[in-house]
Amino acid sequence: MRWAARQMRFRSEDRLGVTFHDKVLNASEDQVIDTYLLRVLKTLLDERSVTRAAIKLNQSQPAVSAALRQLRDAIGDPLLVRGKSGMVPTAYALELLEPARRALGEIEKITIRRATFSPPDCVRRFRISCPDYISGSFMPDMVRIFRREAPEASLEIVSPEPSFDVESAMETGALDLVVGNWPTPPKQLRGAILLSDEVVCLVGDCHPLAKRGGITVEDYEQAVHIAPSPHLVGQQGVIDVHLAKEKLRRKLVIKLLHFNLAPYALVNSDLIFTTTRLFAEHFARLLPLKVLHSPIVFPSVDYHHVWHERSHYPDEVRWLRGILKKAMKRQTGVVRLLGTQPDNKGR
């Protein structure tokens, strides 16, 4: 009855133009939802489990259960109810999730701006998602700079999976930065171009085309090729999509699960690997390979780094973005650096 009465009061407030944000922060005259309860609310709705929420919040399960009771009493809604596969949020709770996220984001901006970041004293762990075909070239410099400037901190580089949800991982703080070469990076995230690369052909140094020192369009179509498998079954890679637009075809005889295996397969073979110059030059320094200009003009490949709004202001993530740019600058002898290009959402 108490929940029903409060829900009736909230519904009448809706007609008066009271927002969900107002409801969460001013649930009743005698019960205020503070930052802690707001964080518990968001985590419970994300995790849909008191146990998992308690682990994520580093709280005891009884403490989170008590907070849930406070939230239910203040908001006037059960928020989480039992379903067939566990706890499920009520329809009203789902309406409160986005306002709770926004409110926490605004609170975080206020508190984070006051913190002073000192790299030598930092002990936190940073996490960057980056495909292995990109990370191999700049990672030695990235690690060197990171260890020199923040010797007590730790860095974890993870490779994205096909089902990887970039926005959710960054929203929850599971990732600090994501590096990728999307044709169009996620618009809902902040980001900037790190560098722009060209497409080339990579072959073994004993390949007939390597000895000749050049390659024509006819050579390209008649040769045999190797390529990584697309993430999704039935999906075409960007190279084949562009070739189809140009009404060209290639004989793809080898497909590999991992991008970084392709250079090793080129050694002592008659295969051609169409890739970026950054990647090709890196492996040509390690293996008996030769980089050839592509006879086909492909669009340039832009490498972006993106981050969530929640991590735009903290000094430690700004520092991380800075050392990533420093590491990329070491590649300017190979590709054209665009490190001064502004963020796609501004400051």
C-alpha positions in Angstrom: 0.0 0.0 0.0 2.8 2.4 0.8 4.5 1.8 -2.5 1.2 2.2 -4.3 0.5 5.5 -2.5 4.0 6.8 -3.4 3.6 5.7 -7.0 0.3 7.6 -7.2 2.1 10.7 -5.9 4.9 10.3 -8.5 2.4 9.8 -11.3 0.6 13.0 -10.4 4.0 14.8 -10.3 4.6 13.6 -13.9 1.6 15.5 -15.0 3.1 18.6 -13.3 6.3 18.2 -15.3 8.5 16.7 -12.5 11.4 14.8 -14.1 12.7 11.4 -13.1 16.0 13.1 -12.1 14.0 15.1 -9.6 12.4 12.0 -8.3 15.6 10.2 -7.7 17.3 13.1 -5.9 14.2 14.3 -4.0 12.3 11.1 -3.4 10.6 12.4 -0.2 10.8 15.2 2.3 12.3 13.0 5.0 14.4 10.6 2.9 17.1 11.9 0.7 18.9 9.6 -1.8 22.5 10.4 -1.4 25.4 9.6 -3.7 26.0 6.2 -2.1 22.3 5.1 -2.6 22.4 6.5 -6.1 25.4 4.3 -6.9 23.8 1.3 -5.3 20.7 1.9 -7.4 22.6 2.0 -10.7 24.8 -1.0 -9.8 21.7 -3.1 -8.8 19.9 -2.3 -12.0 23.1 -3.0 -14.0 23.9 -6.3 -12.2 20.3 -7.4 -11.4 21.7 -9.2 -8.4 22.3 -8.1 -4.8 25.3 -10.5 -4.6 27.0 -9.3 -7.8 26.3 -5.6 -6.9 27.9 -6.1 -3.4 31.0 -7.5 -5.0 31.2 -4.7 -7.6 30.7 -2.1 -4.9 33.1 -3.8 -2.5 30.3 -3.9 0.1 28.8 -6.7 2.2 25.6 -8.3 0.9 23.6 -7.3 4.0 24.7 -3.6 3.5 23.5 -3.7 -0.2 20.2 -5.3 0.9 19.7 -2.6 3.5 20.4 0.1 0.9 17.9 -1.6 -1.5 15.3 -1.4 1.3 16.0 2.3 1.8 15.7 2.9 -2.0 12.4 1.0 -2.2 11.0 3.0 0.7 12.2 6.4 -0.6 11.2 5.8 -4.3 8.0 3.9 -3.6 8.7 1.1 -6.0 10.1 -2.5 -5.5 12.8 -1.7 -8.1 13.9 -5.4 -8.3 11.5 -8.3 -8.3 12.1 -12.1 -8.6 11.8 -13.6 -12.1 12.4 -17.0 -13.6 16.1 -16.5 -14.0 16.7 -14.2 -11.0 16.0 -10.6 -10.1 14.5 -8.4 -12.8 14.0 -4.6 -12.6 10.5 -3.1 -12.7 9.5 -1.0 -15.6 9.7 2.1 -13.3 13.2 1.1 -12.2 14.3 0.9 -15.8 13.0 4.5 -16.3 15.3 5.6 -13.5 18.5 3.9 -14.7 19.5 6.6 -17.3 18.8 9.6 -14.9 20.8 7.8 -12.2 23.8 7.3 -14.6 23.7 11.0 -15.6 23.5 12.2 -12.1 26.5 10.0 -11.0 28.4 11.4 -14.0 27.8 15.0 -13.0 28.7 14.2 -9.4 31.9 12.5 -10.6 32.9 15.6 -12.6 32.7 17.8 -9.5 34.7 15.4 -7.3 37.3 14.3 -9.8 38.3 17.9 -10.8 39.5 18.4 -7.2 41.9 15.5 -7.3 45.6 16.0 -8.1 47.2 13.3 -10.1 50.9 12.4 -9.7 52.1 9.7 -12.1 55.1 8.6 -9.8 52.6 8.0 -6.9 49.9 6.3 -9.0 49.1 2.7 -8.0 46.0 2.1 -10.0 45.6 -0.3 -12.9 44.8 1.1 -16.4 43.1 -1.0 -19.1 43.2 -0.3 -22.8 41.5 -2.4 -25.5 43.5 -2.6 -28.7 43.6 -5.1 -31.5 46.9 -7.0 -31.6 47.5 -5.9 -35.2 47.7 -2.3 -34.0 49.3 -2.7 -30.6 52.4 -4.6 -31.7 54.0 -1.6 -33.4 53.6 1.1 -30.7 53.5 -1.1 -27.6 57.3 -1.2 -26.8 57.3 2.7 -26.6 54.0 2.7 -24.7 55.3 0.3 -22.1 58.7 2.2 -21.8 57.0 5.6 -21.2 54.4 4.1 -18.9 57.1 2.4 -16.7 59.3 5.5 -16.6 56.5 7.9 -15.6 54.4 5.7 -13.4 56.6 2.8 -12.0 54.0 1.8 -9.3 51.0 1.6 -11.7 50.0 -1.3 -13.9 48.8 -1.5 -17.5 46.6 -4.2 -19.1 46.1 -4.4 -22.8 43.1 -6.5 -23.9 42.0 -7.6 -27.3 38.4 -6.9 -28.2 36.1 -9.9 -28.9 33.6 -10.0 -31.8 30.7 -9.4 -29.4 32.7 -6.7 -27.5 30.4 -3.8 -26.2 32.8 -0.8 -26.2 30.4 1.7 -24.7 29.2 -0.5 -21.8 32.8 -1.5 -20.9 33.9 2.2 -20.8 30.7 3.3 -19.0 31.3 0.9 -16.2 35.0 1.7 -15.9 36.1 -1.7 -17.1 38.1 0.1 -19.8 39.9 3.5 -19.8 40.6 3.7 -23.5 39.9 1.9 -26.7 42.1 2.0 -29.8 40.7 0.9 -33.1 40.4 1.6 -36.8 36.7 1.8 -37.3 35.5 3.4 -40.5 33.2 5.4 -38.2 34.0 5.5 -34.5 31.1 5.3 -32.0 29.5 8.8 -32.0 28.4 8.6 -28.4 32.0 8.4 -27.2 34.7 11.1 -27.1 37.6 10.5 -29.4 40.4 11.7 -31.7 42.4 10.3 -34.6 45.9 9.1 -33.5 47.3 8.7 -37.0 46.3 7.9 -40.6 47.9 5.0 -42.5 48.0 3.7 -46.0 47.3 0.2 -47.4 50.3 -1.7 -48.8 51.1 -5.3 -49.9 53.4 -7.4 -47.8 55.2 -10.4 -49.3 58.1 -12.8 -48.4 61.5 -11.5 -49.6 61.8 -14.5 -51.9 58.5 -13.8 -53.6 58.8 -13.2 -57.4 57.1 -9.8 -57.0 59.6 -8.8 -54.3 62.5 -9.6 -56.5 60.9 -7.6 -59.3 60.3 -4.7 -56.9 56.8 -3.8 -58.1 53.3 -5.0 -58.6 50.5 -4.2 -61.1 46.8 -4.5 -60.9 47.0 -7.6 -63.1 49.6 -9.1 -60.9 47.4 -8.5 -57.9 44.4 -10.2 -59.4 46.4 -13.2 -60.6 48.3 -13.7 -57.4 47.2 -15.8 -54.4 46.3 -14.0 -51.1 46.1 -14.5 -47.4 43.8 -12.5 -45.1 42.4 -12.7 -41.5 38.9 -14.2 -41.1 36.1 -11.6 -40.6 34.8 -11.3 -37.1 31.3 -12.2 -38.2 30.4 -15.2 -40.4 29.4 -14.0 -43.9 30.9 -10.6 -43.4 33.3 -9.2 -45.9 36.5 -7.5 -44.8 37.2 -3.8 -45.7 39.7 -4.8 -48.4 37.3 -7.1 -50.3 34.5 -4.5 -49.9 36.6 -1.9 -51.6 37.8 -4.3 -54.3 34.1 -5.2 -55.1 33.4 -1.4 -55.5 36.3 -1.2 -58.0 35.0 -4.3 -59.8 38.2 -6.1 -58.9 38.8 -9.6 -57.3 41.6 -11.4 -55.5 42.2 -15.1 -55.1 41.9 -15.6 -51.3 43.4 -19.1 -50.6 44.4 -18.8 -46.9 42.3 -17.4 -44.0 43.6 -17.0 -40.5 41.9 -16.5 -37.2 44.6 -14.2 -35.9 45.8 -11.1 -37.8 49.4 -11.4 -36.4 49.9 -14.9 -37.9 49.7 -13.7 -41.5 53.3 -12.3 -41.6 54.8 -15.6 -40.5 52.8 -17.5 -43.1 54.3 -15.2 -45.8 57.8 -16.4 -45.2 58.9 -18.7 -48.1 55.4 -18.5 -49.7 53.9 -17.1 -52.8 51.2 -15.3 -50.9 50.3 -11.5 -50.7 49.0 -9.9 -47.6 47.1 -6.6 -48.0 47.5 -4.6 -44.8 48.5 -1.2 -43.4 52.0 0.2 -43.7 52.3 0.5 -39.9 51.8 -3.2 -39.5 53.8 -4.2 -42.6 56.9 -2.1 -41.7 56.8 -3.5 -38.2 57.0 -7.1 -39.3 59.4 -6.4 -42.2 61.9 -5.4 -39.5 61.4 -8.7 -37.7 61.0 -11.2 -40.6 62.4 -11.7 -44.1 59.5 -9.8 -45.7 59.3 -6.9 -48.2 56.7 -4.1 -48.3 55.4 -3.2 -51.8 53.2 -0.3 -52.8 49.6 -1.4 -53.6 48.7 -1.0 -57.3 45.1 -0.3 -56.1 44.4 2.9 -54.3 42.6 2.0 -51.1 41.1 4.6 -48.7 43.4 5.5 -45.9 43.0 3.7 -42.5 42.5 6.0 -39.5 43.5 4.9 -36.1 41.2 6.3 -33.4 41.3 6.3 -29.6 38.0 6.8 -27.8 36.9 7.2 -24.3 33.7 7.7 -22.3 32.5 11.0 -21.0 33.0 9.7 -17.5 36.7 9.4 -18.0 37.2 12.7 -20.0 38.0 14.8 -16.9 40.2 12.6 -14.6 43.8 13.7 -14.8 45.0 10.1 -14.8 43.1 9.2 -17.9 44.3 12.4 -19.6 47.8 11.4 -18.7 47.2 7.9 -20.3 45.9 9.5 -23.5 49.0 11.7 -23.5 51.5 8.8 -23.3 49.6 6.9 -25.9 50.1 9.9 -28.3 53.8 10.0 -27.3 54.1 6.3 -28.3 52.3 6.9 -31.6 54.6 9.8 -32.4 57.5 7.3 -32.6 55.7 5.9 -35.7 55.9 9.2 -37.7 58.7 7.9 -39.8 56.2 5.2 -41.1 52.9 7.0 -41.2 51.5 10.6 -41.1 50.7 11.6 -37.5 47.5 13.5 -36.8 47.9 13.9 -33.1 46.8 17.5 -33.1 43.4 16.9 -34.5 40.7 18.0 -32.1 38.4 15.7 -30.2 35.2 14.9 -32.1 33.1 16.4 -29.3 35.4 19.2 -28.3 36.7 20.0 -24.9 
